[in-house]
C-alpha cells in the first residue's frame, strides 16, 4: 500500500489508522509549498491534486473517509471496525459520516476565519460570519458529547477508526479553542491524541 501524505492535511487521518493497524505501507511525502501535489505524476493519481490518496494494489482511493473505512475493513483481525451485522456497525457508520460531513465543515469554517488577514477579521460582515459559524458548531459538539455519553470510545467498548476520524477533527477544534465549555470532548481529544500511533502520524 502507498499513502500520499503531507503534514497538517486530512492525510494524517489514514496515516494514523495505518499506524494503529501496524501493517506495512509506503509513505509518499508531498511538499505542498513546492506544489508537488500539482505534478503530472500526482495528478495521474488524484486529478484534483488533493490529499490524501491511497494506492492499494489495483485500487486507488481519494477521500480520507473512504480510505479509513477501507483500511479498517481490510484488516478485520485488527478490530478497528465493528463486525458486519453487529449492533455497533450502524453507529460506526454514523459517527464516521457525522465527523467528516457535519463536524469537519463546521470546524473548518472557523479555521478559515482564523486565517483571514487582521483587517478583514474586524469587519462587521466577518464578525457576523464568525457568530453564525460558532452558533452552528455548538449543537454539533453537543451531539458528539451526548453520543459519547461518558464513555471512552464512540462505538462499543474499544477504539475504532471512528475515533481516529473524530479525534482528528476535534483536535483541530481544541487547538482553535473551540471546545471551551466541553471538558468531556477536551478529555476525549487528550486521551486519544496521546496514543503512540498519533505521534508518528503527525510527523513530517
N, C-alpha and C positions, 0 to 999 in steps of 0.2 A: 504494500500500500504506500501511496505517496500523497502527502498533505502539503499543499501550497499555503504558506504561512507568512504573516508579518505580525509583530507585536502590536498590542492595543487595537486589534481588529477582532471581528467575530471569529476569526480563525483560532483564537485562544480556546474557544469552547470545544471544538473537536480535538484539539491537541490535548486539552485537559482530560477528555474522555479516553483518548488513546493511552495516555499515561496511567490512568486508572485501570484500563484493561491490561496493561503490561504486555502488549503484543508488539512485534517488530513493525516499524514503519520508517519510511524515508521522509525527512522534513526538508522541504524546499523553501528556503527563506527568500522573500522578495523584498527589495528595498524600494519602498513607495516613494521616497524622496528622489530617487533616481528613475522613477517611473518604470521599474522593471515589470510592473503589472500591465504595462501597455505594449510590451514587445510582441511581435508576431507569434513567437513561441508560446507565450502565456495566453494570448488571445485565442489561440487554437484550442486551449483547454477551457478557458472561460471567456466567451465572446464579449462580455461587458468589462473584463479586466478587474473584477471584484474578487474579494477573498471572503471565505476560503474556497478551495476546490480540493476534492479528494479523487484520486485515481486508484481504483481497486480492481485490478485485473482489467476486464473489458468494460467495467462500469466507471463512468465519471459523474460525480455528484457536485453540485454547485452551491447549495444552500446549507448554512450551518445546521439548521434544524433537521433537514433531510439526512445530512451526514451523521449527526448524533443518533438519530433513530436507526439508521442503517448499521452503525458500528455496534450499538447496544444489542441489536438482534443478531448481528453477525457472529457474536461470541456469547451465546446464551449461557455457557458454563461459567461466565464471569458474574452473572446475576446482576447486571446493571440495567435490566428491564424486567418488569414482571412477566411471568409466563403468559403466552397467548391463552385466552379463555379464563384467566384468573380474575378475581373480583377487583384486583388493583390495576388491571390493564387499561380500563376506560379512564379512570382518574389520571393515570400516567400520560395518556394521550392528551387529556385535557390540559394538564399543567405544562406539558411541553409546548402546546399551541398557545396557551394563555401567556406564558413567559415571552415567547417570540413575537406574537401578533398583537398583544394588548399591552403588556408591561413595557417591552422594549421601545415601541414608538413613543410612549408617554415619557419615558426617561430621556430618550434621545432628543425630544423636542426641547427639554430643559437644558440638556447638554449643549445643543446648538446655540441657545441663548447665552450660555456662559462664554461661548467662543466669539460672540459679537464684539466689535470694537467698542470701547468705553463710551464714545459719544453716541452710539446707537442704543446702548442699554438704557439710557436715561430718558429716552423719548416716551411720550405718552402712549404711542402705539406699542412700543416694546414692553412697557410696564403692563399694559392691558393683556398682551400676549402672554407674558410671564404669569400673570394671575390666572389666566384661562388654563394654561398648561398645568399649573400647580393644582388647580381645582379638579382637573381631570385625573391627575396622578393619585390624589388622596383616596378615592374609593377603590382604585385599582390595588393600592397597597393594603387596604382593608380586606379585600378579597383574599389576598395571599396570606395575610395574618390569620384570618378566620380559617382558611384551608389548612394551615399548619396546626391550628388548634392546640398549641402547646407541645407538639411532637417535634422530634429532631429532624425528621425527613418528610418530604412532601407526600410520598406514597408508601404505605406499609411500614415495615419496621427496619428498612435498610436503605442505604444510599443508592440512588439510581441516576441515570442520565438526566432525569427531570431536575434533580438537584444541581447537576452541572450547569444546565442552561439557566435555571432560576437564580442560582447564587452568582453566576457571572454577571447577570444584568443588575441584580441588587447590589453587587459590589460597586459598580459604577454609580448607582444611585446613592450609596453610602458615601462614596468619595465626594460627590457633589453636595453632601449634607442634606439629602432629600429624605432620609429615614429618621430625622428628628421626630420624636413622638411615637416611634415604632421600635421600642427596645427589643422586642422579640425578633424582629427582622434583622436588626443590627447583630444580635447574637447568632442568628442563623448564618449570616454572612461571615462573621468572625470564625465560627466553628468550621465551616466548610472551606474557607479560603486558607485555613491552616493545614489542609491536607498536603502531604508531600508532593502529590501529582501537580498541584496548583503552581508551586514554585518553579517547577521545570516548564510547565506550560506557558507561564507568563514571561519566561526569559527570552532574550532576543535570539 
